[in-house]
Amino acid sequence: MVAALLACAAAAGADPPIRYAQTITDINRVGLSVSNYGFIGNNFTSRSPSFEFPLGSGFEHMARAGLWVGARDVDAVPHVSTGIVDENQGTVAVNSTEWTPTGNAILKRSRIANSSVYSPDAISDQDFLCTFADEPARGPSGQQGEAHTPLDVEIRQSTFAFSLPAAEDFVVLRFEVTNRGQPLSDLYVGFYAQLVSGNKNAYGTWPPSATSGPGSWYYKVYADYDTTRRVYREHFCQQAPYPGSCNLAYCPPWVGLRLLATRPTPLSDKTVSFNWWSFSPGDTARQTDVQKYALLANGRHLDPRDCIPGGNCTRARP
């Protein structure tokens, strides 16, 4: 099973009631669960789409994902605020996220004139907008083994989806980071993702288990990373060797994540990192902010093909 982190450097920048909210994109062929607390996917807490493609097919491709933001404070000490770390399926994400909503809803709007949520400000056929921040400080919770020290940043998250045939196979996420506190330096924005494809229609119980349907959902991953295009992609693979023993027809789609752009300065001026590791909740190798920041900033491009489908990944811990 593979957990991955794609990160890049970025520029820094009366309260409503708080409500943790979640919704699902459904305007095109991608069913992606998004929240207003830095968590993407649904951790397989229900059969509703986590990252289902094509929507309605039962082909599920991601257990969980989430936003990481790291920076150095005025004393050059690194801190990282995370929406998710390695966590067991079926657990409640709000118990471990270090992000807190700064509003009480996810705003929905559309550029389609006859939509019930039409807005002239909409960018896509289905916009979802929300804000969240890394305040307040809190103690260890769930698999977050270290007390959380906020950076005092706020995130404006925008999700854009289009129904046009040329754009019906993807959803765009945009994260705008605003500094609300002390001066920060060397800021990085990362996206943690556990891509793991399978067919949820083959399971009589949910979350999937090793004793239900075709057995364990996990450890059946073929993945690679395209450094030039900044694309991490994954496909179901029953067992090595790839592709002959994969049984690719069981879950045919490829899925992927791509880092598109940064503003105000371009990606060409940024340090971009791609790290993967063996999924291991509670692993002390990635438990502290110092360790997490090192992953965000190391500039490494690791090859996930070193993880052999059908068995545990054996790459050494970072």
Stockholm file with secondary structure:
# STOCKHOLM 1.0

chainA/1-318         MVAALLACAAAAGADPPIRYAQTITDINRVGLSVSNYGFIGNNFTSRSPSFEFPLGSGFEHMARAGLWVGARDVDAVPHVSTGIVDENQGTVAVNSTEWTPTGNAILKRSRIANSSVYSPDAISDQDFLCTFADEPARGPSGQQGEAHTPLDVEIRQSTFAFSLPAAEDFVVLRFEVTNRGQPLSDLYVGFYAQLVSGNKNAYGTWPPSATSGPGSWYYKVYADYDTTRRVYREHFCQQAPYPGSCNLAYCPPWVGLRLLATRPTPLSDKTVSFNWWSFSPGDTARQTDVQKYALLANGRHLDPRDCIPGGNCTRARP
#=GR chainA/1-318 SS CEEEEEEEECCCCCCCCCCCCEEECCSSSCEEEEESSSEESCTTSSSSCSEESSTTSCEEEEEEEEEEEEEECTTSCEEEEESCCSCCTTCCGGGTCCCEESSSSCEEEBSCTTSTTBCTTCCSSEEEEEEEECCSCBCCBTTBCSCBCCCCEEEEEEEEECCSGGGTTCEEEEEEEEECSSCCEEEEEEEEEEEEEEEGGGCSSSSCCTTSTTSCSSSCEEEEEETTTTEEEEEECSSSSTTTTSCGGGSCCCEEEECCCCSSSCGGGSCEEEEEEECCTTCGGGCSHHHHHHHHHSCCBCCGGGSCTTSCCCCCCC
#=GC SS_cons         CEEEEEEEECCCCCCCCCCCCEEECCSSSCEEEEESSSEESCTTSSSSCSEESSTTSCEEEEEEEEEEEEEECTTSCEEEEESCCSCCTTCCGGGTCCCEESSSSCEEEBSCTTSTTBCTTCCSSEEEEEEEECCSCBCCBTTBCSCBCCCCEEEEEEEEECCSGGGTTCEEEEEEEEECSSCCEEEEEEEEEEEEEEEGGGCSSSSCCTTSTTSCSSSCEEEEEETTTTEEEEEECSSSSTTTTSCGGGSCCCEEEECCCCSSSCGGGSCEEEEEEECCTTCGGGCSHHHHHHHHHSCCBCCGGGSCTTSCCCCCCC
//
